[in-house]
Amino acid sequence: MMVDTHLFQAQNAEEVAEAGVLLGKNALTGTYWVPVRDADPRVIALYRRHYSANTKQNHHSGIAGPSERMVMLTTDAKALWVWRLIRPPEERVSTQAKPDMRRERRGNKPSTYFGGERGIMCSVFRNEGPILSSVLVKEAMTLAWARWPGERLFTYVWDAKVRSVNPGYCYKVVGWRNCGRNKDGRFTMLEVRQEWLE
């Protein structure tokens, strides 16, 4: 198959996404995913339909928060994925990403940010398109490990809010494992490590 060279000279993510629709996959990454800003209107629209979304919030400045992140849409803009780097407070570099410093100044207790979990967290995955969710999960894993080699990947699935009788099935199909529940017991925690799949 012949690939148009203009696909490799795209100036921004939107041009890559438009070009990717022609091929089905993003020519730069070889996946269905295209990097985008977290304040992209298409991102916000998909996020607002996710079960965990705070629909009362405006989100005009983005959905991912102050941590290091990777926000992606599929080439047809029908699926959304957000990776966030989660570190304990003492390892965070930016003061913006250190909410415990602000809590301490106000006289509040330090938080146990995501229960003290560490790694790269999938904070949002929403698929409204025709591509199998497990295919998208596997491709997102590849992109995460390309950026953060060897890091633990994890996510939370809110059992009561998903339709599946096997919450997180699309993750489990590609090697993710149950690793417990969150503190109040509402969420199943899933994780995967690069060495498990080698």
C-alpha positions in Angstrom: 0.0 0.0 0.0 1.3 3.4 -0.9 1.4 6.1 1.8 1.1 9.7 1.0 4.3 11.5 2.3 2.2 14.5 3.4 1.0 12.4 6.3 4.5 12.5 7.8 4.7 16.3 7.5 1.5 17.1 9.3 1.9 20.2 11.4 -0.5 19.3 14.3 -2.6 16.5 15.7 -5.7 17.6 13.8 -3.9 17.2 10.5 -2.6 13.8 11.6 -6.1 12.8 12.6 -7.6 13.9 9.3 -4.9 12.0 7.4 -5.3 9.0 9.6 -9.0 8.7 8.7 -8.0 8.0 5.2 -5.8 5.0 6.2 -7.7 3.9 9.3 -4.5 4.2 11.4 -2.3 7.1 12.4 0.7 6.9 10.0 3.0 8.4 12.5 2.4 5.9 15.3 1.0 2.9 13.4 -2.0 2.9 15.8 -5.5 4.2 15.8 -4.6 6.8 18.4 -3.7 10.5 17.7 -2.3 12.8 20.5 -4.5 15.8 21.2 -4.7 18.5 23.8 -6.9 17.7 26.8 -9.0 20.9 26.2 -9.9 19.8 22.6 -13.7 20.2 22.2 -13.9 16.6 20.9 -12.1 15.3 24.0 -14.4 17.2 26.3 -17.5 16.0 24.4 -16.5 12.3 24.7 -15.4 12.8 28.3 -18.7 14.3 29.3 -20.4 11.0 28.2 -18.0 8.9 30.3 -19.6 7.4 33.5 -17.0 9.1 35.7 -17.4 12.6 34.3 -18.3 15.6 36.4 -20.9 17.1 34.1 -21.4 20.1 36.3 -17.8 21.3 35.6 -17.0 23.4 32.5 -13.7 21.6 31.5 -12.8 24.5 29.2 -9.2 24.3 30.5 -9.0 20.5 30.0 -9.9 17.2 31.6 -6.7 15.6 32.7 -5.5 17.7 35.7 -2.0 19.0 36.4 0.1 15.8 36.1 2.2 14.6 33.2 -0.2 13.1 30.8 -1.0 11.6 27.4 -4.4 12.4 25.9 -5.5 10.6 22.7 -8.4 10.3 20.3 -8.8 7.7 17.7 -8.4 8.8 14.1 -12.2 8.9 13.7 -12.5 10.8 17.1 -14.9 8.2 18.5 -12.7 7.0 21.3 -10.8 8.8 24.0 -7.9 7.7 26.2 -6.1 9.6 29.0 -2.9 8.4 30.7 -1.7 10.2 33.8 1.6 9.8 35.6 0.8 9.2 39.3 3.6 9.7 41.8 3.5 10.1 45.6 3.7 13.7 46.8 7.4 13.6 47.7 8.4 12.6 44.1 6.4 15.2 42.3 8.5 17.8 40.5 6.0 20.6 39.9 4.5 22.6 42.8 1.4 22.7 40.7 1.3 18.9 40.8 1.9 18.8 44.6 -1.6 19.3 46.1 -0.3 18.2 49.5 1.9 21.3 49.8 -1.2 23.4 49.4 -3.1 21.2 51.9 -0.3 21.6 54.4 -0.2 25.4 54.1 -4.0 25.4 54.8 -3.5 23.1 57.9 -5.1 20.1 56.2 -3.9 16.5 56.3 -1.9 15.2 53.3 -4.0 13.2 50.9 -3.5 9.6 49.9 -3.6 10.5 46.2 -5.2 7.5 44.5 -4.6 5.3 47.6 -0.9 5.7 47.3 -0.8 4.0 43.9 2.1 4.7 41.6 2.5 4.3 37.9 0.7 5.4 34.8 -3.0 5.5 35.3 -5.7 5.2 32.6 -8.0 7.9 34.0 -10.5 7.8 31.1 -11.3 5.3 28.3 -14.4 5.8 26.3 -15.1 4.0 23.0 -18.1 4.9 20.9 -16.6 3.7 17.6 -16.4 0.4 15.7 -12.9 -0.6 16.8 -12.7 -3.4 19.4 -11.9 -1.9 22.8 -9.3 -4.5 23.5 -7.4 -3.5 20.3 -7.4 0.2 21.5 -6.3 -0.8 25.0 -3.3 -2.8 23.6 -2.3 0.1 21.3 -2.6 2.6 24.2 -0.3 0.3 26.3 2.3 0.3 23.5 2.3 4.1 23.4 2.5 4.4 27.2 5.5 2.2 27.4 7.2 4.0 24.5 6.9 7.2 26.6 7.4 5.7 30.1 9.4 2.4 29.6 8.8 -0.3 32.2 6.2 1.7 34.2 3.3 -0.1 35.8 0.0 0.7 34.1 -3.2 0.7 36.2 -6.8 1.8 36.1 -10.0 1.7 38.2 -13.3 0.3 36.9 -16.5 1.4 38.6 -18.3 -1.9 38.6 -21.8 -0.6 39.1 -21.5 1.9 36.3 -20.5 -0.5 33.5 -22.8 -2.8 31.5 -20.5 -5.8 31.4 -21.0 -8.7 33.8 -17.1 -8.9 33.8 -16.0 -5.3 34.5 -12.7 -4.4 32.8 -13.0 -7.4 30.3 -11.4 -5.4 27.4 -8.3 -4.9 29.7 -8.2 -8.4 30.9 -8.2 -9.8 27.3 -4.8 -8.1 26.7 -3.1 -9.1 29.9 -4.4 -6.9 32.7 -5.0 -8.5 36.1 -7.1 -7.7 39.1 -5.0 -6.1 41.9 -7.7 -5.3 44.5 -10.3 -2.7 45.1 -10.3 0.9 46.1 -10.7 2.0 49.8 -14.5 2.2 49.7 -14.9 -1.0 47.6 -16.7 0.6 44.6 -13.9 0.2 42.1 -12.0 -2.8 40.8 -8.4 -2.0 40.3 -6.6 -3.5 37.3 -2.9 -3.4 36.4 -0.4 -4.6 33.8 3.4 -4.7 33.7 5.5 -4.8 30.6 7.5 -7.9 31.8 4.2 -9.9 32.1 3.8 -9.7 28.4 7.3 -10.5 27.3 
